[in-house]
Structure formats: C-alpha cells, structure tokens
Amino acid sequence: MAATYAMTWDLDVFFPGGSSSPEFRQFVEELNRDIGNLEQRIDALDSAQGKEQPEKWGDLIDHVQELGKRLRQAGAFVNCLTAQNVKDEQAKLLRGRLTQLGASFGAAMTQLERKILDTPENEWRELINHPRLQPVAFSLEERRRRAAEQLPPEQEVLVGDLAVDGYHAWWELYNTVVGRITIPFEEDGEVKRLSVGQARNKFSSEDGQVRKTVFEEWQKAWQEHADLCASALNHLGGFRLNLYRHRGWDSVLKEPLDNNRMTRETLETMWGVIDENKERLIPYFERKAKLLGLDALRWCDLDAPLPGGEKSVSYDEAADFIIEQFGRFDPGLADFARTAFENRWIEAEDRPNKRPGGFCTTFPVSGQSRIFMTFGGTTGNISTLAHELGHAYHQQVMGDLPYWSQLYAMNVAETASTFAEMIVTDAAIRHASSDAERLGLLEEKLQRAAAFFMDIRARFLFETRFYEERKDGPVSVDRLNQLMVDAQREAFADAMADYDPTFWASKLHFYITGQPFYNFPYTFGFLFSAGIYGRAKEDGAAFAAKYADLLRDTGRMTVEDLAARHLGVDLRRPDFWQSAVDQVLSDVDQFLRLSEKA
Ligand SMILES: [Zn+2]
C-alpha cells in the first residue's frame, strides 16, 4: 500500500510556536549580540603577528560564516512563516527586525573586505595557501579582487548610502506604479478591474478570445503608465552607468558576468549556438497555431495551453511517482525525496492565505530544507514539486562544506532543480495515458524552450541596446517600444504574428537593482542543466556520483572550471551548448509526430 504523506510542513522542529516562538526570539537576540560584537573582532586582526596570523584570520572567518548561517536560518524561518500565512502580522515585524540585523552584518562585512584588501600581497598569498584558510580560498580571492575593482572604501560607503534613495528607490517606485495599474476585463456581463498578476494569468486561458482581449487592454494600460516606467528605467540605468564610469568599468556586462562567475566568451558562445538553432522551433510555433485554430501564433498565445489533455493526480500519487522516477537515476536521490515527504519538509496544502508560487529555502544550522507550494493536482504541480526537491538536494550535497563555499550564483542555482524537473517530466510523458495528455506535456516543455531561447534572448538584446543608447541621454517611450519590438522580432526569427512593444515596462526584471541583467543567467542555467541531463542519459547509473560532485563545487569555482572539471568540456567552445540545444529540441520532432494525427 502506498504511504500517506502529510501536506503541511514541520517548522516546530526549528523553533516551536510559530511567529510567537520564545526560542526564536532568543535566537534573534543572541544573533543581534554577536553581530554587534563583530566589528570589534575584525579590528582585533590588526594586532595579529607572524605565525598567529592564519589562526586569527581562520577563527574570524569561521565566526563570520557561522553568523551568516544563523542569519540565513532566521531569514528562512520568517520567510516560511509569511508564506504559509500572508496575514501573520507578527511575522512581518520579525522580518523588519531581520532586515536591520542584515544591514549591520553587511556593514561589518564591508569592514572585513577592507582588511582583506589592505593585506599586502605576500602576506595574502601565505594566508590563503595556509591549510586553515585554503577551504575558502576561492571566496577570499573573489572578495579581494572585487574590492580592488571598486572605488576606495570611503567612496563605496557613500555610494551605498546614496543608492538607497537614488537607485533602489526607483525599483520601489516601479513597484508602486505596478500596484496601481488595473486592467479592465469583461466577465459574466460585468467589467472587472484586474490586477497585473490577475491579468497575466489570463494569458494561460484556453479561450483565445480572452487572451486577445486581455492583451489589447494590457497594452493600453502599460502604454498609459509608460512615462513613469521609462523614467524609472532611465534613472536607474543612468545611476548604474555613472557608477561604472567612476569605477573605470567599460562594459555594462562586467557586473552581471562577474556575479555569475562566467566569462563574456562563454556568454557569447552560448547565444551564438542558440541563434544558429532557434529556427528549429518555428515548426513547433506553426503547429501550435494550427492546433489553436490560428494562421500564425500571436504574442498572447505563447503561454496558451493546448485544449484538453489535463488529468488530475493525488498528492500521494505525485509523491510516489517522483520518488520512483528519481530512483531510476539515483537511489540516493529517491531516498532523499522520500525523507523530505516523510519528515514533513513540504508545505503543499491548498488553503486560503498562502502566498502564491513555490520556493525552497534552507535552514543551514539544522542541515534541512523546506519546500513551499500549493498542490492542486495538476501535472504542472508535480513538476514544481520535483523542481523544488532538486533545490533541496543541491543544498543537501553541499551541506557539510564551509558556508562560503555553498554560496552559488544565479546561473547555477537552477541546475539541480531543472535536472530533477526534466527527470520527472520526461517520465510523465512516457507514462501519459493518452496522446492528448502527452502532447500537452510536450507543449509545456517546448513553451519553456521558446522562453529560454527566444524571449530571454529578446530581453538580453533589449537591455544591451538600451544601455548603449542611455549613455547619450534618456531614452524616450517611443524609442523603448521600438527597441523592444526590434529585439523580439530578431530573437523570434520574425515568426510571430505580432509583438509586445510595452514588454520593457511590464517585465519587472528590468527594474531589479540588486541584480542587473536578470535574464541570461536563466538561459545559461536551463541549458547547462539540459547538457548535464543529456550526459546522465548517456552515462547511466555511473553518472549519479559525478553529478553530486559537480553540484558540490557550484559555490567554489567559476562555471568554466566547473564544466571542465566535471564534464570535461570547454564552455567557451560551442560543442557543449550544441549538445544541450539538441537535447532540448529533440522534443520538437515528437511534438510534430504526435500532433499530426490530432
Ligand atoms: Zn528554482
């Protein structure tokens, strides 16, 4: 008999009592005290001499990493509390408290980075080669290099202070604008005003007329607010360009490439391979249009599902299916997933007041993760569960490493999740009970491929060109619309019936100040994972251990080193990318074959 799994998670094992937990309060107080004493400990480094130096540095770095873990543990707990009940006011107060703690910790880290930068080169070499510090040498070197490439510390402190209102404020203003936008939509003879999020969901409607109407109103609404969005985009872009100029950085790609620990050559090779192969998706677009009863695919049809084919599954069935399919790749991965289901690591219940969407968060002090989602019985929900379990597994395999070696970048963050999702989705396609269901699943996969190869490519092209023009002054709304359509037309190989001119306004990723170019890391991660998945299929059972080793190294080397060491490939050359693209596009043939009969 199949096991019955609980659909709610266990947070009491960390801190009993939810947002009023006395244990959690105590934990935060102690953290506050220790962060308060941190600057003093950093200053004490100055008195370290000769042989005691590596020991002193080692003790301090250990302590800083431990504080980082505790801060993350506290953040994860509060994040889980607010997600499980968006009306938990106590949890919101706790979040405010942690933001303050995070800022104090950040200030101490700037001080530490200054010490790292001030250490003379010969002393530094000795330090990082000492066995005491060698395990975090990559992270230390990265911190020293980044500090050296910035302005002198006093100026960077000023930049950080001014950025609160002069830079990040534009992101907040943008969110305020988005919050006010409503999109009129007629339903049951009554005109409702939809929020941006509600309207976006209508693009997944089965009804083509609904999608078309919402898209028209969507364009009107964004065009109406385009002046405010353009202002935000121009000012945050201007801030960025000015700061880069003062730092002596000549390319807007320097920061995002460095954040993702990759070279420009790798990025250009990846895009080059995609550009050469993207037309292979056009037959899929044409067939999808035909299945939807259209002459050509419109922008509003990109996320449209195929009619029929959806089946409903229970949570227990989903869990057992995932465990079984994981087990075909690696029994260790299956055991891990079973533990997560049995020990209540997952919050999946469908009930009011939960935050939408899904995530996986880690409690590094306890060595456990928690997964959040809402299970409604769709096959998409199974993929989400597998995806988040992939994240949790990634965390598990690196859990015993020094904390700094666990901090991986955005472009490799989705490696394990996408991989886990591919295992389960492919199995679902094989096990589908009808061709209609199989076709629906394949279509969802190809939708994702089109998003990563074409939509994200258009965003990248747009952002690059926007910055080029922004150097000469603010870019007008009309010009932004034009740049957007040009980029989409190019990225989609002119295959669409229409384009989305105000996309630059409606896509919030362009406005995120914490991470510039919030686009190409997605495509990198997807293809990197697809390439690894292809390798796993070739190598069979022997690959599981290699795969875990690769995941362990994601936080302590560049992506080029990671791929060379674990896959024996050079990411600056097209071969690996070509095999990854072929892996993804193999679905097109199956989709065309199956839909011929439809
Ligand atoms: Zn993810």
Boltz pocket constraint, residues with backbone or C-beta under 6 A from the ligand:
constraints:
  - pocket:
      binder: B
      contacts: [[A, 387], [A, 391], [A, 413], [A, 414], [A, 417]]
      max_distance: 6.0
